[in-house]
Amino acid sequence: MKKFCFIILLWSYQLLAQETTFNTNYSIELDPIAYVLKGYSFHGIIQPSSHISFDLGIFGIEEPEGFSGNDGFKIRQNGFGIKANYHFGEGTTRGLYTGLNIGYATVDATHNTSLAVADGNNITIGAQMGYRFFFHKPQEGIQKGLYLVPWFSYGYVVHTKAVKFTNLQYDNSKWLFFPTIHIGYRF
């Protein structure tokens, strides 16, 4: 076991030693679709190494009717999430990336006909994949400025408090597929 731990430590040291030219960078992102859906979206991103980045974001949306399989309901979600991403491009944030995410959301549902109201909350654990396109060419090998990110996530939903109506059928789905586009700026 000691030999195994020594090998892992040595390997980790070698990986860190190879990234001497990368400077930590920061970005912000907005989801314009969230704003169209009477909501908001703001994400702060830190990339401490050439292949790894972390995203902390807040969001709110009013779902299009039927998006979650619940026709006849107005559904509002608000929450926050954390993502850890692996970037396949060497020394840059442009290109293909994938990662893991966890998020928390509150759900407020209103039945359109009866105006009955119920609320709930959930935790979603999932994976995402996206591609970052920059609008400008790199300056001195560093990609900065405005960019576009189409991405999607797929996750398992744990309903810590399920949305329940007394006499109405409402589906608290266990799976969430979420496609969107972000607009960002790297400093």
C-alpha positions in Angstrom: 0.0 0.0 0.0 2.9 2.4 0.8 4.4 1.7 -2.6 1.1 2.4 -4.3 0.7 5.8 -2.4 4.2 6.7 -3.3 3.6 6.1 -7.0 0.4 8.1 -7.0 2.1 11.0 -5.2 5.0 10.9 -7.7 2.6 10.8 -10.7 0.6 13.8 -9.3 3.8 15.7 -8.8 4.9 15.0 -12.4 1.5 16.2 -13.7 1.7 19.5 -11.7 5.3 20.1 -12.8 4.3 19.9 -16.5 1.9 22.8 -16.2 4.3 25.6 -15.5 3.2 28.0 -18.3 -0.6 28.0 -17.6 -2.0 30.9 -15.7 -5.3 30.6 -13.8 -8.1 32.3 -15.8 -11.6 33.5 -15.0 -14.8 33.7 -17.0 -18.4 34.7 -16.6 -21.4 33.2 -18.4 -25.1 34.0 -18.9 -27.8 31.7 -20.4 -29.9 33.9 -22.7 -32.6 31.2 -23.0 -33.2 31.6 -19.2 -33.9 35.3 -19.7 -36.3 34.5 -22.5 -38.1 32.1 -20.2 -38.7 34.9 -17.6 -35.7 33.9 -15.5 -32.0 34.5 -14.9 -28.7 32.8 -15.2 -25.2 33.8 -14.0 -22.1 31.6 -13.7 -18.6 32.3 -12.5 -15.9 30.1 -13.8 -12.3 29.5 -12.6 -9.8 27.4 -14.5 -6.8 26.7 -12.4 -5.1 24.3 -14.9 -5.1 23.7 -18.6 -7.6 20.9 -18.4 -9.7 21.5 -15.3 -12.3 24.2 -14.6 -15.0 24.8 -12.0 -18.3 26.6 -12.5 -20.6 28.0 -9.8 -23.9 29.3 -11.1 -27.4 30.5 -10.1 -30.5 30.2 -12.3 -34.2 30.7 -12.5 -36.6 29.8 -15.3 -40.3 29.5 -16.0 -40.5 26.2 -17.9 -42.4 26.1 -21.2 -45.6 24.2 -20.6 -45.1 20.5 -21.0 -41.3 20.6 -20.9 -41.2 18.4 -17.8 -44.1 16.3 -19.0 -46.7 18.2 -16.9 -49.2 19.7 -19.3 -51.6 22.3 -17.7 -49.1 23.6 -15.2 -47.0 26.8 -14.8 -43.7 25.7 -13.3 -41.0 28.0 -11.9 -37.6 26.7 -10.9 -34.8 28.6 -9.0 -31.5 27.2 -7.8 -27.8 26.9 -8.0 -25.2 24.4 -9.2 -21.6 23.5 -9.2 -19.8 21.9 -12.2 -16.3 20.4 -12.6 -15.2 20.1 -16.2 -12.3 18.5 -18.1 -11.2 20.4 -21.2 -9.7 18.3 -24.0 -7.8 21.1 -25.6 -4.2 21.7 -24.4 -3.7 25.0 -22.5 -7.0 26.6 -23.6 -10.7 26.8 -22.7 -11.9 26.5 -26.3 -13.1 23.3 -27.7 -14.8 20.2 -26.3 -15.2 19.6 -22.6 -17.1 17.3 -20.3 -17.8 17.1 -16.6 -19.9 16.3 -13.6 -22.5 18.6 -11.9 -24.6 18.8 -8.8 -27.4 21.3 -8.3 -30.2 22.3 -6.0 -33.6 23.7 -7.1 -36.9 24.8 -5.7 -40.0 24.2 -7.8 -43.2 26.2 -7.6 -46.1 24.7 -9.7 -49.5 26.2 -10.4 -52.3 24.3 -12.1 -53.6 26.6 -14.9 -57.3 25.8 -14.6 -57.8 25.4 -10.8 -55.0 27.7 -9.7 -54.0 25.1 -7.1 -50.4 25.6 -6.0 -47.7 23.1 -4.7 -44.0 23.4 -4.2 -41.0 21.1 -3.8 -37.2 20.9 -4.1 -34.7 18.6 -5.5 -31.0 17.8 -5.9 -29.8 16.8 -9.4 -26.6 14.9 -10.0 -25.4 14.5 -13.5 -22.9 14.9 -16.3 -22.6 17.5 -19.0 -20.8 18.0 -22.4 -20.2 21.2 -24.4 -18.1 23.0 -26.9 -16.7 26.5 -26.4 -16.4 28.8 -29.5 -14.4 32.0 -29.2 -15.2 35.0 -31.5 -11.6 36.2 -31.6 -8.3 34.6 -32.5 -5.9 34.0 -29.6 -3.6 36.9 -28.6 -0.1 35.6 -27.7 -1.5 32.0 -27.6 -4.1 32.9 -25.0 -7.8 32.7 -25.8 -9.7 35.6 -24.2 -12.8 37.6 -24.8 -16.4 36.8 -25.9 -17.4 33.2 -26.5 -20.4 30.9 -27.1 -21.0 27.5 -25.5 -23.7 25.1 -26.6 -24.0 22.3 -24.0 -26.3 19.8 -22.4 -26.6 17.9 -19.2 -28.3 14.7 -18.2 -28.9 13.9 -14.6 -30.6 11.9 -11.9 -33.1 13.9 -9.8 -33.5 13.3 -6.1 -36.8 14.8 -4.9 -36.0 16.0 -1.3 -39.6 17.3 -1.3 -41.8 16.1 -4.2 -44.4 18.5 -5.7 -47.8 17.0 -4.7 -51.3 18.1 -5.5 -54.4 16.7 -3.7 -56.6 15.8 -6.7 -54.2 16.4 -9.6 -51.7 14.2 -11.5 -48.2 15.7 -11.4 -45.1 13.8 -12.5 -41.9 14.3 -10.4 -39.5 12.9 -13.0 -36.4 11.1 -11.8 -34.3 12.1 -14.9 -33.5 15.6 -16.4 -32.2 16.3 -19.9 -31.2 20.0 -20.2 -29.8 21.5 -23.4 -28.9 25.2 -23.6 -26.5 27.8 -24.9 -24.3 30.1 -22.8 -22.7 33.4 -23.8 -19.5 34.0 -21.9 -16.5 36.3 -21.5 -13.0 35.1 -20.5 -10.8 37.7 -18.8 
